[in-house]
């Protein structure tokens, strides 16, 4: 199995700052397996857990949700199904945004906002697909009036 990793070694191998790893330890998300001389020590297997936390955070999961998924508590399957649905909606939106930008680039307009092709795509859903956005979720940056 190898020698346990120091927090600095874990930070270097995962790209996650040591201060963040300390926080994850404090909230129980990525607990240290031991302490030696007052320093946290981690088994090498924790690298995969840290990478899973990072990936889920980048995908919009809360730390509480990540903890529920990784710790395998009873409701994790229902949460996983809901998150898969949300991710599918995000993927559909990203594909539509990508199509909008590709179309505008092909058009050659000087400004995106004045591009007729881009404006048409921005107001239309993808052909044959209904929006997967949940009605209780607003696009980023949109607030109640």
C-alpha positions in Angstrom: 0.0 0.0 0.0 2.9 2.4 0.6 3.5 5.1 3.1 0.7 7.4 4.0 0.7 10.8 2.2 1.2 14.1 4.0 -1.4 16.8 3.3 1.2 18.5 1.1 1.8 15.3 -0.9 -2.0 14.8 -1.3 -2.4 18.5 -2.4 0.4 18.1 -5.0 -1.1 14.9 -6.4 -4.7 16.2 -6.6 -4.2 19.9 -7.3 -6.4 20.7 -4.3 -4.9 23.3 -1.9 -3.9 22.0 1.5 -6.3 24.5 3.1 -9.2 22.9 1.2 -8.1 19.5 2.2 -8.1 20.6 5.9 -11.6 21.9 5.4 -12.7 18.6 3.8 -11.2 16.8 6.8 -13.0 19.1 9.3 -16.4 18.4 7.7 -15.8 14.7 7.2 -15.7 14.7 3.4 -12.1 13.5 3.1 -11.0 12.5 6.5 -7.3 11.9 7.3 -6.6 8.2 8.1 -4.1 9.0 10.8 -1.9 11.7 12.4 1.8 11.6 12.8 3.6 14.3 14.8 0.4 16.4 14.6 0.2 16.1 10.8 -2.6 14.6 8.9 -1.8 11.4 7.0 -3.8 10.0 4.1 -3.9 6.6 2.4 -3.2 6.7 -1.3 -6.7 5.5 -2.0 -8.1 8.9 -0.9 -6.7 10.4 -4.1 -9.7 9.0 -6.0 -12.1 10.4 -3.4 -10.6 13.9 -3.7 -10.8 13.7 -7.5 -14.5 12.6 -7.2 -15.2 15.6 -4.9 -13.5 18.0 -7.3 -15.4 16.6 -10.3 -18.7 16.8 -8.6 -18.0 20.3 -7.4 -17.2 21.4 -10.9 -20.5 19.9 -12.0 -22.4 22.0 -9.5 -22.9 19.6 -6.6 -23.0 21.0 -3.1 -20.6 19.6 -0.5 -23.5 18.1 1.4 -24.7 16.3 -1.8 -21.1 15.0 -2.5 -20.9 13.7 1.1 -24.2 11.8 0.7 -23.1 10.3 -2.6 -19.7 9.2 -1.4 -20.6 7.9 2.0 -23.3 5.7 0.6 -26.0 6.7 3.0 -29.4 5.3 2.4 -30.9 8.0 0.1 -27.8 8.2 -2.2 -29.5 6.4 -5.1 -32.4 8.9 -5.3 -30.0 11.7 -5.1 -27.8 10.2 -7.8 -30.9 9.8 -10.1 -31.9 13.4 -9.5 -28.3 14.6 -10.2 -28.1 12.6 -13.4 -31.3 14.3 -14.6 -29.9 17.7 -13.7 -26.6 16.9 -15.5 -28.4 15.8 -18.6 -30.2 19.1 -18.6 -26.9 21.0 -18.3 -25.4 18.9 -21.1 -28.4 19.8 -23.4 -27.9 23.5 -22.5 -24.1 23.3 -23.2 -24.7 21.7 -26.5 -27.2 24.4 -27.5 -24.7 27.1 -26.4 -22.0 25.4 -28.4 -24.2 25.3 -31.5 -25.0 29.0 -31.0 -21.4 29.9 -30.9 -20.4 27.6 -33.9 -23.2 29.1 -36.0 -22.2 32.7 -35.1 -18.5 31.9 -36.0 -19.6 30.4 -39.4 -21.7 33.4 -40.1 -18.9 35.9 -39.7 -20.9 38.6 -38.0 -18.8 41.2 -36.2 -21.0 41.0 -33.1 -22.7 38.0 -31.6 -25.7 40.0 -30.4 -26.4 41.3 -34.0 -26.0 37.8 -35.6 -29.4 36.7 -37.0 -28.4 33.0 -37.0 -27.2 33.2 -33.4 -30.4 35.0 -32.3 -32.5 32.4 -33.9 -30.7 29.6 -32.1 -30.8 31.4 -28.8 -34.6 31.6 -28.9 -35.2 28.1 -30.2 -34.8 24.8 -28.4 -32.8 22.1 -30.3 -35.0 20.5 -33.0 -36.9 17.5 -31.6 -35.9 18.1 -28.0 -37.9 19.6 -25.2 -36.1 21.6 -22.6 -34.9 19.5 -19.7 -34.5 22.4 -17.3 -36.5 21.8 -14.1 -39.1 24.6 -13.7 -37.8 25.5 -10.2 -34.3 26.2 -11.5 -33.3 29.5 -13.0 -30.5 30.0 -15.5 -27.3 31.3 -13.8 -27.5 35.0 -13.0 -31.3 35.3 -13.2 -33.0 36.5 -10.0 -36.5 37.1 -8.9 -37.8 40.5 -9.9 
